[in-house]
């Protein structure tokens, strides 16, 4: 039987709160980031462009300061336990930059697929070297002959959910985006039920 | 702990014959939708799936009023597919026993629980015929056990829309549905199956709905 891989979005799926607003609050850019997020969700701004604007807003904040804030974001107890238990079959798929997210994700033991930062010689953030496209991760696993289960909640998860063999739209922190719901075979709002469904799928 | 059975509530259809432009599961009796009645009655069951399609968002919002630990299964091809497709999607990756409940079926409290707890591995819920619509059944009785022998065009009893069967009646070993159109067309190959009488009311047409309002006063409220 093909190896089964479970890919989890991070923000709002594994985490119990959205990372970006938390960073924005900590550095006093809450209104600006909120406006940008709303425009992105509404589809007024494409995700890639929104991502670039976000990095512009945050790049002058020391990387260690952003890392500290991200490390303090609480993780869903049941989902993170599930991932740790099945880490060899799990992957975290997030558009966040590696320099911000990797320390936090390491605690889950699973592989992390994320956007890659371009750093200056002195280690400051210049911008993104590579913006992750979540669907590509699914495609790569398919090329390896894997059966892919994908879980996410946002607009930028819709492609990943649609391309997976089983796509799950999850409404943990907030209701899943309509595009994620339209692409999914399953829609779930409870963390324990999510874990038990994935267990049934394995 | 994994449940011994999976309940699949079929709510994907458009209810064209009723013509209200809404899923029949959202019809209200005694201040609650049919779906709310089902979910409240099934609060003891740990693996409840609701198949959604037409007006999925409304059905989901209604269901979440009662419980959040539901697995919503999408059937966005509801216009082109029949009840069998919805049931098969709901049954996939579920338990070894599947309990199918139609979303347009009014069932008094405790009747649904009693059906779910039937001991037989395969049971068809039957009810008295109240309209010309419906899948009629031919019955036989041996040693106090009634069985559905065949589905027929005319009769005093009909299939209620309640079904409890091993999952292999619905899906083959590759998890593929054993049919695409209507559940009874797949189940008829497995007859005879134990029958149990259930008091319930299926709503298909505007006339059914008017009768259901009166029936509900006696049995639901």
Interface residues (C-beta under 8 A of the other chain):
Chain A: X178 X181 X182 X184 X185 X186 X187 X188 X189 X190 X192 X193 X196 X197 X199 X200 X201
Chain B: X2 X52 X56 X57 X60 X64 X68 X69 X70 X71 X72 X73 X74 X76 X89 X93 X94
